[in-house]
Amino acid sequence: MATITTYDPKFKENFTNKPILFLHGEKDSIISIDGQIDFVASNDHSIQFFKYKDVNHTITNRMKTDLMK
């Protein structure tokens, strides 16, 4: 658990004043989207969260377009 709390931004206090953007494929077989869903639900500040149906662990052209908005 110590390793998780070291790297998981959920346990950091100094991230709340920084913009956060998540781009995640709903079919990601490497990193589950559930962790990001939990993170967004546990925070009350503005987080942009884009979910992509039928996308695995990759970066798509649509993600690149959304990133540039």
C-alpha positions as MATLAB code, in Angstrom:
seq = 'MATITTYDPKFKENFTNKPILFLHGEKDSIISIDGQIDFVASNDHSIQFFKYKDVNHTITNRMKTDLMK';
ca = [
       0.000    0.000    0.000;
       2.902    2.383    0.631;
       3.893    2.245   -3.044;
       0.354    3.067   -4.140;
       0.068    6.073   -1.852;
       3.445    7.326   -3.085;
       2.399    7.506   -6.744;
      -1.410    7.779   -6.709;
      -2.446   11.448   -7.090;
      -5.545   10.681   -5.032;
      -3.298   10.822   -1.960;
      -1.566   14.087   -2.895;
      -2.714   17.369   -1.401;
      -0.972   19.734   -3.796;
      -2.640   18.679   -7.048;
      -6.001   20.369   -6.460;
      -5.014   23.719   -7.953;
      -3.742   22.160  -11.172;
      -5.857   21.303  -14.224;
      -6.491   17.598  -14.715;
      -7.362   15.881  -17.985;
      -8.068   12.166  -18.372;
      -8.299   10.452  -21.758;
      -9.120    6.768  -21.335;
     -10.401    3.924  -23.465;
     -13.297    2.021  -21.919;
     -11.869   -1.273  -23.241;
      -8.338   -0.712  -21.865;
      -6.962   -4.147  -21.001;
      -3.715   -2.782  -19.480;
      -4.954   -0.091  -17.081;
      -8.516   -0.287  -15.840;
     -10.651    2.811  -16.264;
     -12.158    2.121  -12.818;
      -9.266    3.881  -11.037;
      -9.890    7.098  -12.926;
     -13.638    6.869  -12.385;
     -13.001    6.497   -8.640;
     -10.541    9.413   -8.650;
     -12.997   11.729  -10.422;
     -15.813   10.711   -8.074;
     -13.672   11.381   -4.993;
     -12.720   14.948   -5.990;
     -14.820   18.075   -6.048;
     -12.769   20.270   -8.367;
     -12.955   20.481  -12.121;
     -11.568   17.485  -13.980;
     -11.964   16.937  -17.701;
     -12.597   13.236  -18.266;
     -12.984   11.873  -21.772;
     -13.984    8.209  -22.109;
     -13.692    6.445  -25.459;
     -15.967    3.519  -26.232;
     -14.312    0.446  -27.778;
     -10.781    1.859  -27.339;
      -8.064   -0.287  -25.754;
      -4.688    0.927  -24.395;
      -3.789    3.264  -27.248;
      -3.911    6.898  -28.315;
      -6.391    7.607  -31.095;
      -6.727   10.566  -33.444;
      -9.898   11.526  -31.590;
      -7.919   11.662  -28.314;
      -5.329   13.908  -29.969;
      -8.084   16.211  -31.188;
      -9.703   16.353  -27.737;
      -6.314   17.050  -26.155;
      -5.857   20.135  -28.331;
      -9.213   21.686  -27.344;
];
